[in-house]
Amino acid sequence: MSDAQAGLLVATPVIVAFAIALHRMGVLQRYSAVAAVLFSVAIATVLFLQQ
């Protein structure tokens, strides 16, 4: 596993946690939080598999 892949494995859950936390605080609407989670997971998956 390369350093880039390890970084993706660390950064993606952080992004998901922030999106959930912002939704619970009322900063993000449900749709925005779901979109942030889905897009971050999709981008991380594509980048992880291309490494």
C-alpha positions in Angstrom: 0.0 0.0 0.0 1.4 3.4 -1.0 1.5 6.5 1.1 -1.2 8.0 -1.1 -3.5 5.1 -0.5 -2.9 5.2 3.2 -3.7 9.0 3.1 -7.0 8.2 1.4 -7.9 5.6 4.0 -7.4 8.2 6.7 -8.8 11.3 5.0 -12.1 9.8 3.8 -13.5 8.8 7.2 -12.5 12.3 8.5 -14.5 13.9 5.7 -17.5 11.7 6.4 -17.3 12.4 10.1 -17.2 16.2 9.4 -20.2 16.0 7.1 -22.2 14.1 9.7 -21.1 16.5 12.5 -22.1 19.5 10.4 -25.4 17.9 9.6 -26.1 17.3 13.3 -25.2 20.9 14.1 -27.6 22.1 11.5 -25.0 23.6 9.2 -25.6 21.1 6.3 -29.0 19.9 5.0 -29.5 16.2 4.7 -29.0 16.2 1.0 -25.8 18.1 1.2 -24.4 15.8 3.9 -25.3 12.7 1.8 -23.8 14.2 -1.3 -20.6 15.0 0.6 -20.3 11.5 1.9 -21.1 9.8 -1.4 -18.8 12.0 -3.5 -15.9 11.6 -1.0 -16.3 7.9 -0.9 -16.5 7.7 -4.7 -13.5 9.9 -5.3 -11.5 8.0 -2.7 -12.4 4.7 -4.3 -11.4 5.8 -7.8 -8.1 7.3 -6.6 -7.4 4.2 -4.4 -7.9 1.8 -7.3 -5.8 3.9 -9.7 -2.8 3.9 -7.4 
